[in-house]
Amino acid sequence: MQSPRVGLLITLATMSWLCAVFVTAAVCNVPSGTHPSIQSAIDDAGCTEVVLAAQTFVESVAVGRSVSIAGGSTAATIVDGRFVVNGSSTQITLNNLTINAASLSSAGCFREGLDVTGGATLTSNALVVINGDGEACLIFGDGFESGTTDGWATTFP
């Protein structure tokens, strides 16, 4: 028969473990008051699961930690931008969404809608990735790159 003290210690240890599980397994909805963008939820280390509303998100996302991201469906949840996932221990899950980098190709910026590098791993279900055309990305939208920089060589601020 266990002493009451041992029983109490086991109960407290179990409660502590359950609290730790619930604290680290936070579901964050996007958009919300605390997470208006996908990136804000990714940047919040407390968000282990990010649930996206059925809408179009115009943003590119950088992920450097393990997280699960889910939308409503590939037709309803669309990210107009790209996902860059990096990190040797990063495990990302992407479910029920579309990543559309082609929408940005009018600016000529992105070829790969989803870039998983540095040893990161991806798990997915119902994921559509639309890549861009890969044209050169302009830094200035007014066509400044088409001019010359000859005057810069002898000009100081």
C-alpha positions as CSV (number, residue, x, y, z in Angstrom):
1,M,0.0,0.0,0.0
2,Q,1.3,3.5,-1.0
3,S,1.6,6.1,1.6
4,P,-0.5,9.2,1.1
5,R,2.6,11.3,0.5
6,V,3.7,9.0,-2.5
7,G,0.2,9.2,-3.9
8,L,0.2,13.0,-3.7
9,L,3.7,13.2,-5.4
10,I,2.5,11.0,-8.2
11,T,-0.7,13.1,-8.6
12,L,1.3,16.3,-8.7
13,A,3.8,14.9,-11.2
14,T,1.0,13.8,-13.5
15,M,-0.7,17.2,-13.3
16,S,2.6,19.0,-14.0
17,W,3.1,16.8,-17.1
18,L,-0.4,17.4,-18.3
19,C,0.0,21.1,-17.9
20,A,3.2,21.1,-19.8
21,V,1.6,19.1,-22.6
22,F,-1.3,21.6,-22.9
23,V,0.9,24.7,-22.6
24,T,3.2,23.6,-25.4
25,A,0.5,22.4,-27.7
26,A,-1.1,25.7,-28.4
27,V,-3.5,26.2,-31.4
28,C,-3.3,29.7,-32.9
29,N,-5.9,30.9,-35.3
30,V,-5.0,33.3,-38.1
31,P,-6.2,35.9,-38.5
32,S,-7.0,36.8,-35.0
33,G,-6.3,39.7,-32.6
34,T,-3.1,38.2,-31.4
35,H,-2.0,36.7,-34.8
36,P,-3.1,38.9,-37.7
37,S,-0.7,37.2,-40.1
38,I,0.7,33.8,-40.7
39,Q,4.2,35.1,-39.9
40,S,3.1,36.5,-36.5
41,A,1.9,33.0,-35.5
42,I,5.1,31.4,-36.8
43,D,7.1,33.9,-34.8
44,D,5.1,33.0,-31.6
45,A,7.0,30.0,-30.2
46,G,3.9,29.1,-28.2
47,C,2.0,28.3,-31.4
48,T,2.6,24.6,-32.3
49,E,-0.4,24.4,-34.5
50,V,-1.5,27.3,-36.8
51,V,-5.0,27.2,-38.2
52,L,-5.6,29.4,-41.2
53,A,-9.0,30.9,-42.0
54,A,-10.6,30.3,-45.4
55,Q,-9.3,33.3,-47.2
56,T,-6.3,34.5,-49.3
57,F,-3.2,35.6,-47.4
58,V,-0.9,37.9,-49.3
59,E,2.4,37.3,-47.6
60,S,5.6,35.2,-47.8
61,V,6.4,33.1,-44.7
62,A,9.8,32.2,-43.3
63,V,9.7,29.1,-41.0
64,G,12.7,28.1,-38.8
65,R,11.1,25.9,-36.2
66,S,8.8,22.9,-36.1
67,V,5.1,23.8,-36.5
68,S,1.9,22.5,-38.1
69,I,0.0,24.8,-40.4
70,A,-3.5,23.9,-41.7
71,G,-6.1,25.6,-43.8
72,G,-9.7,24.8,-44.6
73,S,-9.1,23.4,-48.1
74,T,-6.8,23.9,-51.1
75,A,-9.6,26.0,-52.7
76,A,-10.5,28.1,-49.7
77,T,-7.1,28.8,-48.0
78,I,-4.5,30.4,-50.4
79,V,-1.2,31.9,-49.5
80,D,-0.2,34.4,-52.3
81,G,3.5,34.3,-51.6
82,R,6.0,31.6,-50.7
83,F,7.1,29.5,-47.8
84,V,10.8,29.2,-47.0
85,V,11.5,26.5,-44.4
86,N,15.0,26.1,-43.0
87,G,16.7,24.4,-40.2
88,S,18.2,20.9,-39.6
89,S,15.7,20.0,-36.8
90,T,12.7,21.8,-38.4
91,Q,9.7,19.6,-39.1
92,I,6.8,21.4,-40.8
93,T,3.4,20.0,-41.6
94,L,1.3,21.8,-44.2
95,N,-2.3,20.6,-44.8
96,N,-5.3,21.8,-46.8
97,L,-3.9,24.9,-48.4
98,T,-2.5,26.3,-51.6
99,I,0.8,28.2,-51.9
100,N,0.7,30.4,-55.0
101,A,4.0,32.0,-55.9
102,A,2.8,32.6,-59.5
103,S,0.6,35.4,-58.2
104,L,3.9,37.3,-57.5
105,S,5.5,36.6,-60.8
106,S,4.1,39.8,-62.3
107,A,6.7,41.4,-60.1
108,G,9.1,38.7,-61.5
109,C,10.2,37.6,-58.1
110,F,9.8,33.9,-57.2
111,R,10.2,30.6,-58.9
112,E,9.7,28.3,-56.0
113,G,6.6,28.6,-53.9
114,L,7.9,26.2,-51.3
115,D,11.6,26.0,-50.5
116,V,12.6,23.4,-47.8
117,T,16.3,23.6,-47.1
118,G,19.0,23.0,-44.5
119,G,17.8,19.6,-43.6
120,A,14.2,20.6,-42.7
121,T,11.5,18.0,-43.3
122,L,8.0,18.5,-44.7
123,T,4.9,16.4,-44.2
124,S,1.8,17.4,-46.1
125,N,-1.7,16.4,-47.0
126,A,-3.9,18.3,-49.6
127,L,-1.2,20.8,-50.4
128,V,-1.0,22.6,-53.8
129,V,2.1,24.6,-54.7
130,I,2.1,26.8,-57.8
131,N,5.5,28.0,-58.7
132,G,6.3,31.4,-60.4
133,D,7.9,31.9,-63.7
134,G,11.3,32.8,-62.2
135,E,12.0,36.1,-63.9
136,A,14.5,38.4,-62.4
137,C,13.1,40.1,-59.3
138,L,13.2,43.9,-59.5
139,I,14.2,45.7,-56.3
140,F,12.6,49.0,-57.4
141,G,9.1,48.9,-58.9
142,D,9.6,52.0,-61.1
143,G,12.1,50.3,-63.4
144,F,15.1,52.0,-61.9
145,E,17.2,48.9,-62.8
146,S,16.9,49.7,-66.5
147,G,19.0,52.9,-66.1
148,T,22.7,53.1,-65.6
149,T,24.7,53.7,-62.4
150,D,27.5,55.5,-64.1
151,G,26.9,58.6,-62.0
152,W,27.3,56.7,-58.8
153,A,31.1,56.1,-59.3
154,T,32.0,59.7,-58.6
155,T,29.2,60.7,-56.4
156,F,29.3,60.6,-52.6
157,P,26.4,61.3,-50.2
